[in-house]
Amino acid sequence: MDKERFRDSFNAFLKMYFNSCREVYEDLDLKNVSDRQFRYLREIDKRESVTMSEIAQIFNLSKPTVTETIRTFEETGLIEKKRCKDDARVYNITLTKRGKLLAKTNVLESNKAMEKIFSRLDNQELQTLVRLFDKIGQV
């Protein structure tokens, strides 16, 4: 196999995948969300409800940094803050519907790319591709 031909083909696949990701971000209007912010949202999503102190501890951040990030998330409609019933100084943070969607963008990205792959390959080609992905994944 010619390595240059393989590289060109692989790059075409990556371009298709990254274009799929961009389409998801554009559909959700998420152009200005950083990788770090995605990690925060995913962590909140895993825990369903979390306090600002817990976020600071999980990510080893200062409370002012967490406060600023949470304020931004609240302004953009990604989270909701509710006072804790037991301690009015503490806020419980949960994701909004939009925040949950954003936390799961990696699923949306891969689904978009899969739609494109499924539309171009027949069942036998898909089975071959799965075997190849499985084999590559064992490396």
ABEGO torsion letter per residue (X at the ends): XBAAAAAAAAAAAAAAAAAAAAAAAAAAGAAABBAAAAAAAAAAAAAGBBBAAAAAAAAGBBAAAAAAAAAAAAAAGABBBBBBAABAABBBBBBBAAAAAAAAAAAAAAAAAAAAAAAABBAAAAAAAAAAAAAAAAX
